[in-house]
Amino acid sequence: STTGLYDLTKKEVSATLFQILGLKKELVPKIVKAGEWRASTKNAKCERLRKLDIDVIPVCGHDTASALLMTEVAKDRDALFLSCGTWSLIGTAVDRACTEREAYESNLTNELGYGSETYFFKNITGLYLFEKYKTQLEEKLGRKISFEEISSYVGQDFARKDKENGASGAENAGQENKEALIDMDAEVFSREDVQVKKEIDAFLKEKGVEAPGDDFSYFTLIYDSMVEKYKEVKEDIERILGRQFTKLQMIGGGAKSEVLAARIAQKLQLNVKAGPYESSALGNILLTLLYEKEVASVNEGREKICEASEVKYYRGNRI
């Protein structure tokens, strides 16, 4: 649905696009709904599966759509979601697909979720650069680096920077010079063979900015650059939709990072709910529970799963 092949307004394959391309709609298989019975493995071509006779229940076509079942954005229009993993998706639920020129120019997209829910968001680089740099720094130092060690350093670094900016706990906390940050969406930072430190240094040098002082400061820079990008997208979505957000729910592996979640709350000035972490898998489980009538609704299932999961809260400034 993010490609335009699917018409989110008519909830079917786009006849207009297929006509323009000179293609037959029959090329596309029948679209099935998530959470509904489709078949049993007793009809599978694999003999081992035929013996099991397990019901096959399709889940959402995109793992993020399944993950969003663990958020409250569908019923809370004051909330944003942030699926934070190797890649980041930040956005909200909308009543109808937003296809205005402004959305296109801001590189925002629409996606179909469970039950015809529509999400409006942007896909940006998430922890990819962080993960790459961690691996490369471990090779350089000849030892493993724990996330606890990184978090401890970055947390102290954030506190030092805010103090230097004269903004400890004040409304300008975290509002450092944007020139000292990198553009997470720059093509060079998404390459498979990216040499992170080298490319960050080159990016900053071109802007006339000094490189970080030591190896671990690059983690701080990456986190702050991620958060700045989230802030930009939040402001784009607010401008295009004419809405103001007061809260954000983080899901995915990045939600485990307390320093990242706290920084997001601080800089975006939003109350942040972090968790559940394995939201894609939990969303798929929820659809199975619905089919088996173990829960009566998505809301009931989400509440039960969240009660059994680790969830943390962070308070933003001005809230």
N, C-alpha and C positions, 0 to 999 in steps of 0.2 A: 504493500500500500504506500510505501514511501517513494516508490519510483514513478508513480503516476499511471502505471498499468491498471491499477484498481481505482475506480471512481468512488471516493469516499462519500459523495453525496447520494449516489444511486445505489451504493453498496453492491457493485458488480464490476466486472472487467470493463474498462473504458472502451466503449464502442467507437468513440471519436478517435482515440489514439490508434486503434487497430485499423480504422478506415484510412487514416492519414498514412500509416505505414504500409498499407496494402496487404495486411495480414488477416487471416481468418480467425475469428474468436474461438473456433473449435480447436485451435492449437493449444489452448490453455485447458487443463483438466478442470473438472468441476470443483468449485470452491466449497470446502466443508467447514462447518462451524466447530470451534473449539468446545470441548466438554461434552460432545454428543457421541454416542456409540457409532462406530463405523464398521467394525468387523470383529471376527474372532481369529485367534492364531490357528484354530483347527482347520482353517482354509488356507494356511500359509504353504508356500512351496517347500519350505524347509521341514523335513520330517520331524525333527526334534521339537519344533514349535507346534506342529499339529497335535502332538501328544499332550501339550499343556492346556490347550483350549482356554486361552486368556483373552478377555475382552480388550479391544484396542480403542482407546479414547484419545483423539487428537488434542494436542495442547495448542497454545497460541503459536502462530507461525514464526515469531521472532522471540528469542529468549527474554528480551527486555519487556515485551508485552506480557509475558507470564510473570516476570518479576514485579511489574506494576500492580498486580493483584494484591501484593503485600503492602501497598501504599494506600493512603486515604484521599488521594487527589481527585478521584472520581466523585466523591461526595463533599469534598471541601475545596471550594473555589478560591480560598485564600492561600492554598498550598502549592508549592512547587515540588517536583521530584528530582532527585539526582541519582542516577544509576552510575555508580563510581567504581570502575574496574580498570582494565587495561585501556579501555575507551570510556568516555563519559557521555551520558545523555542527560540533559537538563531541560525540563519543560513542565507542562501542566496538562490537565484535561480541558477540553473545550466542547461546547455544545455542537459545533459544526466545524468542518475542516476550514482552516484559515488559508486561503489561496491568494490573498492580496499580493500586489507587487512588492510591498514592503517586506513581507515574509520571505519572498523569493530572494530579494536583494540582501537580506540578513542571513541567508542560507539556513532558514528554519524549514522544517518539514512536518508533515502530518502522518500519523500511523494509526491503523485500526487495532483496537485492543479487544478484549473479551466482551461479548455481548454488545458489539457495535459501538463500544466506547471509543472516542477519538482523542488522540494525544498530539500535542503541538510542542515540538522540542528541537534542540540542536544536538548533533553528534560531534563531539570534539575529542581531541587527544586527552586521555586521562592519565593513568599511572604508567603508561607505556615507557615514557622517558625515565621516570623514577626507577622502574624495574630494570631497564637497560643500564642505567648508571650504577645501580647497586651491584649488578653482576660485574661490570667493568671495574668498579672500585675494589671489589673483593679480589679480583684477579691481580690488581695492582698491589694490594696490601698483603696478599697471600693468606688471607683468613676470611672466615665468614663474618658478616655483619648482621647483627640481630635488629629486628624492627624496634625493639625496646631501646637499643643504643641510638638509633636514628631519631626516634621520637624524643628522647631525652635531650639530644643536641638541638634539634629543631625547636623544641619548646623553649629552651633557654635562649636560642637565637631570636625567636619571635619577641620574647620579653625584652631582650636587649635593644632590638630595633625600635620597638614601640617606645621604650624609655628615651632613646636617643631622639626620637621624633617628638618627645614631649607629650606623648599621647597615651600614657599608661592608664587604661581603663576609661579614657575619655572618648568623645564621639569620633575623633580622628584616628583612633587606634587602628593600626594595620594599613593606614593610608600612605604607604611609602611611594617614592618616586617611581612612576610607571616605566620610565626610561631604563630603570635598573632591572626590569623584568624581561622575559622572553615571550614571544608569541607562540603559544602551544600549538597553534594551527599551521605554523610555518612548515612547508613541505619537508624541509631538511630533517625536522625532528620526528617524522613518522617513518623514516627509512629503516629498513631491516638492519642495515650495516652501520647505523649512525654511531659515531664516536662522540658520546654525549659531551664530555668536558671540552673537547676540541671545538665542537660546533657551537656550544654555548658561548665559549670565549670569543669565537669569530663573530657571532651574532651581536654580542655586547660591544665588541671593538668597533663594529660598523656604526653603532649608535653613539660612540664616544664614551662608553661606560666601562669602568674597570671590572675585571673578572672577580669572582668571589675570592676571599682571602685564603681559604683552605678547602680541602676536599669535601668535608661534610657540609660546608656552606652551600654546596650545589643542591643538596636535598632541600634546604630552606628556599632557595631560589625557585626550584621546580614547584614546590608546594604553593608558594606565593603567586607564581605565574598561573598555575591552575585556578586558584581562587579568583584571581583578577579576571580570568576568562569567564568563570561562572558569573561573576558580577556583571560583566558586559552583556552576557546572554540574558540574564534576569532583566536588565534594564531594557533590552530589545523587546522581550516578550511583554513586559509591562506597557511599553509604548504602543506596540502593535495591537494588543488586546484591550488596552484602556483599563487594565486591572492593576491593583497593588497587592503584593504578596507579603504575608507576615510570618510564614513558616515554610520549612523545607524538610522533606524526608529523604535521608540518604539510605541507599541500599547497595549491596555489593561489597566486595572486599575492602574498598576504600573507606567504608563506614566504620571499619574496625579502628582506624587511626584517630585517636582522641585529639591529637594536635591539629589534624586536618579538619575534623568536624568543628572544633572550637574556632579555628581560623575562619571557616566559612560563616559560622554564626556571627562572628565579630565583624567581618568585612562586608557581608551582605546584609547585616542588621536584621537577621531572621532567627526565630526560634528553630532549632534543628533537632530532629528526631533521627537517630542513627540506628538502623537495623529494621528488620532482620537482615543478616548478611547474605545468606544463601537464598536469595529471594526468587531466582528463576526456578530452582528445584522446588522450593516451597509453593510457588504459584502453580506448578504442574501438579503437585500433590493435592492442592486445594481443588483443582478441577476434577480430579479423581474422586475426592471426598464428596463433591457435589453430585457427581454421577451416581455414586453409591448411596446417596441420601444420608451420609453420615453427618452432614451439616445442611442447614436449610437455606443458607444464602452465602454469598461471597463475604459479606460483612461479618457474619457469625464465624465463618471459617477463618478469616483474617484475624479476628480478635482472639480466637483460641490458639492459633499458631503464634501470634505475637506474645501472648501470655507465656508460652512455653519457650520463647526465644530471648536472646540477649538484646535488649534495646536500651540505648542511652540518650540523654537529653542535654542540649546545650542552649544556653540563653544568649540571644544577640543583644547588641547595644540598642538603646532607645525603646526596648520592648518590655 
